[in-house]
């Protein structure tokens, strides 16, 4: 809940914004914030705080919260409607719009925020009732392997926080309240299809960012979205068997949750319906690589390059397939091309470092990993990867230095602790090895991310280390 100081600060912002509103759009144009929520007590307040200064009413549709979400919404003056979940995001979105009274609809999710720097822009936009507006959803993440990942650069320090980077997508979140503007789609719902059918409406791009935290480690840990999204995605594909995007979305959903075979099949079906969509070929090729179908993967990724020869992600994924085949020169060539096309491509630098280590070119590999770390200094996984390669090259002391730096940057990085345990064993530092392995197990247990074989192996290592310590102390 908000403190008194926070409430006072927010009220000052609201008061100042009202004067700005009057100057820009007059007193008669109103905006309704519409949201659907369930168990969002950790995130809802920051979303509402970010939007309240420019909206006239807040409509919240709660689909079954068991936490403090409704109370938080009420504390912001929201009109809260309780509705049983219908397995259809569009149904609930449209219900929220139907309860609104404003001239304009602004849509946010609970794990999204608007920067105050966008408030004046939004108030200018609503002077044009013939337009609907695309915002750019900036999805923060620490996973540099994600498609179109861009390292954080300090553009929005308040919202970037400690995350390593982001990827972006555009979607319509600001539009006039009209009965013929409706959300469609059981999942990955959009208003764009209905807008495209209206001859008197235009969909206009903007540079307004929605800061989205749904892909961050803490949200993924606390919310099992797959349990909801996967069944809905499967139903959507069944109900829309001729819609390629339904299969693309389902393929991405399966891939993100480790179901590679199901993902490949969904992409195959989507590509039959739309063989010209490059991101689907790239994702299909990636999944095939993970399944070990390397020749099929190269064909799929080759098709992506036929359609878009300068696509850096296609080059990077082709390189990974060649790396798995141990065709290191081909892998190196494609990675250097990917970096040429996208100079801040963190994952391409990481993979090139791996290739150069395999080639035995340790000095250049070190420089490449250093460049990757400069691009994404908060990404401890890059240093852990480099440390692991140094360990494989039997450069144990150098590996230890790199891994300790990785854990300094991210003390919660599980695989960093595991790698440090292995290096410490090689250096015969039993005390450090024992502490590292115990930390690894603690993090795995806490995060409920067990890889059984590795978990058991570490337990065996700990038992041996303790046995060694006991025998050493008795002699």
C-alpha positions as CSV (number, residue, x, y, z in Angstrom):
1,X,0.0,0.0,0.0
2,X,1.1,3.6,-0.5
3,X,2.6,5.6,2.3
4,X,1.3,9.1,3.1
5,X,4.4,10.6,1.6
6,X,3.9,8.7,-1.6
7,X,0.2,9.7,-1.7
8,X,1.2,13.4,-1.3
9,X,3.8,13.2,-4.1
10,X,1.3,11.5,-6.4
11,X,-1.4,14.1,-5.6
12,X,1.1,16.9,-6.5
13,X,1.8,15.2,-9.8
14,X,-2.0,14.8,-10.5
15,X,-2.6,18.4,-9.7
16,X,0.2,19.6,-12.0
17,X,-1.0,17.3,-14.8
18,X,-4.5,18.7,-14.6
19,X,-3.2,22.1,-15.6
20,X,-1.3,20.5,-18.4
21,X,-4.4,18.6,-19.5
22,X,-6.4,21.8,-19.7
23,X,-3.8,23.5,-21.8
24,X,-3.5,20.5,-24.2
25,X,-6.9,19.0,-24.6
26,X,-9.3,21.1,-22.6
27,X,-11.4,19.9,-19.7
28,X,-13.9,17.9,-21.7
29,X,-11.8,15.1,-23.2
30,X,-11.5,12.2,-20.7
31,X,-9.4,9.0,-20.5
32,X,-10.4,5.7,-18.8
33,X,-7.6,3.3,-17.7
34,X,-8.9,-0.3,-18.2
35,X,-7.1,-3.3,-16.7
36,X,-7.8,-7.0,-16.0
37,X,-6.0,-8.4,-13.0
38,X,-5.6,-11.4,-10.8
39,X,-3.3,-11.7,-7.8
40,X,-1.1,-8.7,-8.8
41,X,-0.4,-7.2,-5.3
42,X,3.3,-7.0,-6.1
43,X,3.0,-4.9,-9.2
44,X,-0.4,-3.2,-9.4
45,X,0.5,-0.1,-7.4
46,X,3.4,0.9,-9.6
47,X,1.2,0.5,-12.7
48,X,-1.5,2.6,-11.3
49,X,0.9,5.2,-10.0
50,X,2.4,5.5,-13.5
51,X,-0.9,6.2,-15.2
52,X,-3.1,7.9,-12.6
53,X,-2.0,11.5,-13.3
54,X,-3.4,11.4,-16.9
55,X,-6.6,9.4,-16.4
56,X,-10.1,10.4,-15.2
57,X,-11.2,6.9,-14.1
58,X,-9.7,3.5,-13.4
59,X,-11.6,0.4,-14.4
60,X,-10.3,-2.8,-12.8
61,X,-11.8,-6.2,-13.7
62,X,-10.6,-8.8,-11.1
63,X,-10.9,-12.4,-12.3
64,X,-10.3,-14.1,-8.9
65,X,-7.6,-12.5,-6.8
66,X,-6.9,-14.1,-3.4
67,X,-4.4,-11.4,-2.3
68,X,-4.6,-7.6,-1.7
69,X,-5.1,-6.7,-5.3
70,X,-8.7,-5.4,-4.9
71,X,-7.7,-3.3,-1.9
72,X,-4.8,-1.8,-3.7
73,X,-7.1,-0.9,-6.7
74,X,-9.7,0.6,-4.4
75,X,-7.0,2.7,-2.6
76,X,-6.3,4.4,-6.0
77,X,-10.0,5.2,-6.5
78,X,-10.6,2.4,-9.0
79,X,-14.0,1.0,-9.9
80,X,-13.4,-2.7,-9.2
81,X,-15.6,-5.3,-11.0
82,X,-15.4,-9.0,-10.0
83,X,-15.8,-11.5,-12.8
84,X,-15.3,-15.3,-13.0
85,X,-12.4,-16.2,-15.4
86,X,-13.8,-17.2,-18.8
87,X,-10.7,-18.6,-20.5
88,X,-10.8,-15.7,-22.9
89,X,-8.7,-12.5,-22.4
90,X,-10.7,-10.6,-25.0
91,X,-13.9,-11.3,-23.2
92,X,-12.6,-9.6,-20.0
93,X,-10.9,-6.8,-21.9
94,X,-14.1,-5.9,-23.6
95,X,-16.0,-6.2,-20.3
96,X,-13.7,-3.6,-18.9
97,X,-14.1,-1.2,-21.8
98,X,-17.9,-1.6,-21.6
99,X,-17.7,-0.3,-18.0
100,X,-15.7,2.7,-18.9
101,X,-17.2,6.2,-19.4
102,X,-14.2,8.1,-20.8
103,X,-13.8,9.4,-24.3
104,X,-10.6,7.4,-24.7
105,X,-9.4,4.0,-23.5
106,X,-5.9,3.4,-22.2
107,X,-5.0,-0.2,-21.6
108,X,-2.3,-1.4,-19.2
109,X,-1.4,-4.8,-17.7
110,X,-0.5,-4.9,-14.0
111,X,3.2,-5.6,-14.8
112,X,3.5,-2.6,-17.1
113,X,4.3,1.1,-16.4
114,X,4.3,4.4,-18.2
115,X,7.1,6.8,-17.8
116,X,6.0,10.3,-16.7
117,X,7.9,11.6,-19.7
118,X,5.1,10.1,-21.9
119,X,2.2,11.8,-20.1
120,X,2.3,15.0,-22.2
121,X,2.6,13.1,-25.4
122,X,-0.5,11.0,-24.5
123,X,-2.5,14.1,-23.7
124,X,-1.6,15.5,-27.1
125,X,-2.5,12.3,-28.9
126,X,-6.1,12.3,-27.6
127,X,-6.8,15.5,-29.5
128,X,-7.2,13.3,-32.6
129,X,-10.4,11.1,-32.3
130,X,-9.9,9.6,-35.7
131,X,-6.7,7.9,-34.6
132,X,-5.7,4.9,-32.4
133,X,-2.2,4.6,-31.2
134,X,0.5,2.0,-31.1
135,X,2.8,2.0,-28.1
136,X,6.1,0.2,-27.9
137,X,6.1,-2.5,-25.3
138,X,9.6,-2.8,-23.8
139,X,10.0,-6.3,-22.3
140,X,12.9,-6.4,-19.8
141,X,14.9,-9.6,-19.4
142,X,18.3,-10.9,-18.5
143,X,18.3,-13.5,-21.2
144,X,20.5,-12.2,-24.1
145,X,19.5,-15.2,-26.2
146,X,16.0,-13.8,-26.8
147,X,15.1,-12.6,-30.3
148,X,16.0,-9.0,-30.9
149,X,17.5,-8.6,-27.4
150,X,19.0,-5.1,-26.9
151,X,21.3,-4.3,-23.9
152,X,20.0,-1.6,-21.5
153,X,21.9,1.7,-22.1
154,X,20.5,3.9,-19.3
155,X,17.8,5.5,-21.5
156,X,15.2,4.9,-18.8
157,X,17.2,4.2,-15.6
158,X,14.1,4.3,-13.4
159,X,12.6,1.4,-15.3
160,X,15.6,-0.5,-16.5
161,X,16.6,-1.1,-12.9
162,X,19.1,-4.0,-12.8
163,X,18.0,-5.8,-15.9
164,X,20.5,-6.6,-18.6
165,X,18.4,-5.7,-21.6
166,X,15.1,-5.9,-23.4
167,X,13.2,-6.7,-26.6
168,X,10.4,-4.6,-28.0
169,X,7.0,-5.1,-29.8
170,X,4.3,-2.7,-30.9
171,X,0.6,-2.9,-30.0
172,X,-2.4,-0.6,-29.7
173,X,-3.1,0.5,-26.2
174,X,-4.8,3.9,-26.7
175,X,-8.0,4.3,-28.7
176,X,-11.3,6.1,-28.7
177,X,-14.2,4.4,-26.8
178,X,-16.4,3.1,-29.5
179,X,-18.7,0.2,-29.6
180,X,-17.1,-1.1,-32.9
181,X,-13.6,-1.1,-31.4
182,X,-13.3,-4.5,-29.7
183,X,-10.6,-6.9,-28.6
184,X,-10.3,-10.2,-30.4
185,X,-8.5,-13.4,-29.6
186,X,-8.8,-15.8,-26.7
187,X,-5.1,-15.2,-26.0
188,X,-2.6,-12.6,-27.3
189,X,-5.7,-10.4,-27.7
190,X,-5.6,-7.3,-29.9
191,X,-7.9,-4.5,-31.0
192,X,-6.0,-4.0,-34.2
193,X,-8.1,-6.4,-36.3
194,X,-11.3,-4.5,-35.5
195,X,-9.6,-1.1,-36.1
196,X,-8.4,-2.3,-39.6
197,X,-12.0,-2.8,-40.6
198,X,-13.0,0.8,-39.8
199,X,-12.5,3.2,-42.7
200,X,-12.8,6.3,-40.5
201,X,-10.0,5.2,-38.1
202,X,-6.2,5.2,-38.6
203,X,-3.7,3.2,-36.5
204,X,-0.7,5.5,-35.8
205,X,2.7,4.5,-34.4
206,X,4.3,6.4,-31.5
207,X,7.5,6.2,-29.6
208,X,5.8,5.9,-26.2
209,X,7.2,3.0,-24.2
210,X,5.3,0.6,-22.0
211,X,7.8,-0.8,-19.5
212,X,6.9,-4.5,-19.1
213,X,8.3,-6.9,-16.5
214,X,6.5,-10.1,-17.4
215,X,9.7,-11.7,-18.7
216,X,11.9,-10.8,-15.7
217,X,13.2,-13.6,-13.5
218,X,11.2,-12.7,-10.4
219,X,7.9,-12.6,-12.3
220,X,8.6,-15.9,-14.0
221,X,9.4,-17.4,-10.6
222,X,6.3,-16.2,-8.9
223,X,3.8,-16.6,-11.7
224,X,3.3,-19.9,-13.6
225,X,2.0,-18.3,-16.8
226,X,2.5,-21.5,-18.8
227,X,-0.3,-23.2,-16.9
228,X,-2.7,-20.6,-18.2
229,X,-1.2,-19.6,-21.6
230,X,-0.5,-23.0,-23.0
231,X,-4.1,-24.5,-22.9
232,X,-5.5,-21.2,-24.2
233,X,-2.9,-21.2,-27.0
234,X,-3.9,-24.7,-28.0
235,X,-7.6,-23.9,-28.0
236,X,-6.9,-20.8,-30.1
237,X,-5.1,-22.9,-32.7
238,X,-7.9,-25.4,-32.7
239,X,-10.5,-22.7,-33.1
240,X,-8.5,-20.8,-35.8
241,X,-6.9,-23.6,-37.9
242,X,-6.3,-21.3,-40.8
243,X,-4.6,-18.5,-38.8
244,X,-0.8,-18.8,-39.1
245,X,-0.2,-16.5,-36.2
246,X,-2.1,-18.7,-33.8
247,X,0.4,-21.5,-34.5
248,X,3.4,-19.1,-34.3
249,X,2.3,-18.0,-30.9
250,X,1.8,-21.6,-29.8
251,X,5.2,-22.5,-31.1
252,X,6.8,-19.7,-29.1
253,X,4.9,-20.7,-26.0
254,X,5.9,-24.4,-26.2
255,X,9.6,-23.4,-26.9
256,X,9.7,-21.0,-23.9
257,X,8.5,-23.9,-21.6
258,X,10.9,-26.5,-23.0
259,X,8.5,-28.5,-25.1
260,X,10.7,-28.5,-28.3
261,X,8.8,-31.3,-30.2
262,X,5.5,-29.6,-29.7
263,X,7.0,-26.3,-30.6
264,X,8.5,-27.6,-33.9
265,X,5.1,-29.1,-34.9
266,X,3.3,-25.8,-34.2
267,X,5.9,-23.9,-36.3
268,X,5.6,-26.4,-39.1
269,X,1.8,-25.9,-39.3
270,X,2.2,-22.1,-39.1
271,X,4.8,-22.1,-42.0
272,X,2.4,-24.1,-44.2
273,X,-0.1,-21.2,-43.8
274,X,2.5,-18.4,-44.1
275,X,5.9,-19.5,-45.5
276,X,7.0,-15.8,-45.9
277,X,7.2,-15.0,-42.2
278,X,10.9,-14.8,-41.4
279,X,10.7,-14.9,-37.5
280,X,8.9,-18.2,-37.8
281,X,11.6,-19.8,-39.9
282,X,14.2,-18.5,-37.4
283,X,12.4,-19.9,-34.4
284,X,11.7,-23.2,-36.2
285,X,15.4,-23.5,-37.0
286,X,16.4,-22.8,-33.4
287,X,14.1,-25.5,-32.1
288,X,15.4,-28.0,-34.6
289,X,18.9,-27.2,-33.5
290,X,17.9,-27.9,-29.9
291,X,16.3,-31.1,-31.0
292,X,19.6,-32.2,-32.7
293,X,18.1,-32.1,-36.2
294,X,20.9,-30.0,-37.5
295,X,20.5,-30.5,-41.3
296,X,16.8,-29.6,-41.1
297,X,17.7,-26.6,-39.0
298,X,20.2,-25.4,-41.6
299,X,17.5,-25.7,-44.3
300,X,15.0,-23.7,-42.2
301,X,17.5,-21.0,-41.4
302,X,18.7,-20.9,-45.0
303,X,15.1,-20.2,-46.0
304,X,15.1,-17.3,-43.5
305,X,18.2,-15.9,-45.2
306,X,16.7,-16.3,-48.6
307,X,13.8,-14.2,-47.5
308,X,15.9,-11.7,-45.6
309,X,19.7,-11.9,-46.4
310,X,20.7,-9.3,-43.8
311,X,18.9,-10.9,-40.8
312,X,21.5,-11.1,-38.0
313,X,19.5,-13.6,-35.9
314,X,19.4,-16.0,-38.8
315,X,23.1,-15.8,-39.2
316,X,23.6,-16.3,-35.5
317,X,21.4,-19.4,-35.3
318,X,23.0,-20.9,-38.4
319,X,26.3,-20.5,-36.6
320,X,25.0,-22.4,-33.6
321,X,24.0,-25.3,-35.8
322,X,27.4,-25.3,-37.4
323,X,29.0,-25.1,-33.9
324,X,27.0,-28.2,-32.9
325,X,28.4,-30.0,-36.0
326,X,31.9,-28.7,-35.1
327,X,32.2,-26.8,-38.4
328,X,33.9,-24.0,-36.6
329,X,35.1,-22.0,-39.6
330,X,31.5,-21.8,-41.0
331,X,30.2,-20.9,-37.5
332,X,32.8,-18.1,-37.2
333,X,32.0,-16.6,-40.5
334,X,28.2,-16.4,-39.8
335,X,28.8,-14.9,-36.3
336,X,31.1,-12.2,-37.7
337,X,28.5,-11.4,-40.3
338,X,25.8,-11.2,-37.5
339,X,27.9,-8.8,-35.5
340,X,28.6,-6.7,-38.6
341,X,24.9,-6.4,-39.2
342,X,24.1,-5.8,-35.5
343,X,27.1,-4.4,-33.6
344,X,25.4,-4.7,-30.2
345,X,24.4,-8.4,-30.7
346,X,25.4,-9.8,-27.3
347,X,24.5,-13.4,-28.0
348,X,26.5,-13.4,-31.3
349,X,29.6,-12.1,-29.3
350,X,29.1,-14.9,-26.7
351,X,28.8,-17.6,-29.4
352,X,31.8,-16.2,-31.3
353,X,33.8,-16.3,-28.0
354,X,32.8,-20.0,-27.7
355,X,33.9,-20.8,-31.3
356,X,37.3,-19.1,-30.8
357,X,37.9,-20.9,-27.6
358,X,37.2,-24.2,-29.4
359,X,39.7,-23.1,-32.0
360,X,42.3,-22.5,-29.3
361,X,42.4,-18.7,-30.0
362,X,42.2,-17.8,-26.3
363,X,43.4,-14.2,-26.6
364,X,40.8,-13.2,-29.2
365,X,38.1,-15.2,-27.4
366,X,38.9,-13.2,-24.2
367,X,38.6,-9.9,-26.1
368,X,35.3,-11.0,-27.6
369,X,33.8,-12.0,-24.2
370,X,35.1,-8.7,-22.8
371,X,33.2,-6.9,-25.5
372,X,30.0,-8.9,-24.7
373,X,30.3,-8.0,-21.0
374,X,30.8,-4.3,-21.9
375,X,27.6,-4.5,-23.9
376,X,25.7,-6.3,-21.1
377,X,27.6,-5.7,-17.8
378,X,24.7,-7.0,-15.7
379,X,24.7,-10.4,-17.5
380,X,26.6,-12.8,-15.2
381,X,25.9,-15.7,-17.6
382,X,28.4,-14.3,-20.1
383,X,31.2,-14.4,-17.6
384,X,30.1,-17.8,-16.4
385,X,30.3,-19.1,-20.0
386,X,33.8,-17.6,-20.4
387,X,34.8,-19.1,-17.1
388,X,33.6,-22.5,-18.1
389,X,35.6,-22.4,-21.3
390,X,38.7,-21.4,-19.4
391,X,38.1,-24.3,-17.1
392,X,37.8,-26.6,-20.2
393,X,41.1,-25.2,-21.4
394,X,42.6,-26.1,-17.9
395,X,43.3,-22.5,-17.2
396,X,41.9,-22.9,-13.7
397,X,43.2,-19.8,-12.0
398,X,42.0,-17.6,-14.8
399,X,38.7,-19.4,-14.7
400,X,38.3,-18.8,-11.0
401,X,38.9,-15.0,-11.4
402,X,36.3,-14.8,-14.1
403,X,33.7,-16.8,-12.1
404,X,34.2,-14.8,-8.9
405,X,33.6,-11.7,-10.9
406,X,30.4,-13.2,-12.4
407,X,29.1,-14.0,-8.9
408,X,30.0,-10.6,-7.7
409,X,27.7,-9.2,-10.4
410,X,25.0,-11.7,-9.7
411,X,25.2,-13.6,-6.4
412,X,22.0,-15.5,-7.3
413,X,23.4,-17.0,-10.5
414,X,23.1,-20.8,-10.0
415,X,25.4,-22.1,-12.7
416,X,28.0,-19.6,-11.7
417,X,28.2,-21.3,-8.3
418,X,28.3,-24.7,-9.8
419,X,31.1,-23.7,-12.2
420,X,33.0,-22.2,-9.3
421,X,32.6,-25.5,-7.4
422,X,34.2,-27.4,-10.3
423,X,37.1,-25.0,-10.6
424,X,37.7,-25.0,-6.9
425,X,37.9,-28.8,-7.0
426,X,40.5,-28.5,-9.8
427,X,42.5,-26.0,-7.7
428,X,42.2,-28.3,-4.6
429,X,40.4,-25.6,-2.7
430,X,38.0,-27.9,-0.9
431,X,36.5,-25.3,1.4
432,X,35.6,-23.0,-1.5
433,X,34.3,-25.9,-3.5
434,X,32.0,-27.1,-0.7
435,X,30.6,-23.6,-0.1
436,X,30.0,-23.1,-3.9
437,X,28.2,-26.4,-4.3
438,X,26.1,-25.8,-1.2
439,X,25.1,-22.4,-2.5
440,X,24.1,-24.0,-5.9
441,X,21.9,-26.5,-4.2
442,X,20.3,-23.8,-2.0
443,X,19.4,-21.7,-5.0
444,X,18.1,-24.6,-6.9
445,X,15.9,-25.7,-4.0
446,X,14.7,-22.1,-3.4
447,X,13.9,-21.5,-7.1
448,X,12.4,-25.0,-7.6
449,X,14.5,-25.6,-10.7
450,X,16.0,-29.0,-10.3
451,X,18.0,-30.8,-13.0
452,X,17.9,-34.1,-11.3
453,X,21.2,-35.5,-12.8
454,X,23.1,-32.4,-12.0
455,X,21.5,-32.1,-8.6
456,X,22.5,-35.6,-7.7
457,X,26.0,-35.1,-9.0
458,X,26.5,-32.0,-6.8
459,X,25.2,-33.9,-3.7
460,X,27.8,-36.6,-4.4
461,X,30.5,-34.0,-4.7
462,X,29.5,-32.4,-1.4
463,X,29.5,-35.9,0.3
464,X,33.0,-36.5,-1.1
465,X,34.3,-33.1,0.0
466,X,32.9,-33.5,3.5
467,X,34.5,-37.0,3.7
468,X,37.8,-35.5,2.6
469,X,37.5,-32.7,5.2
470,X,36.7,-35.2,7.9
471,X,39.7,-37.5,7.0
472,X,42.0,-34.5,6.8
473,X,41.0,-33.2,10.2
474,X,41.5,-36.6,11.8
475,X,45.1,-37.0,10.5
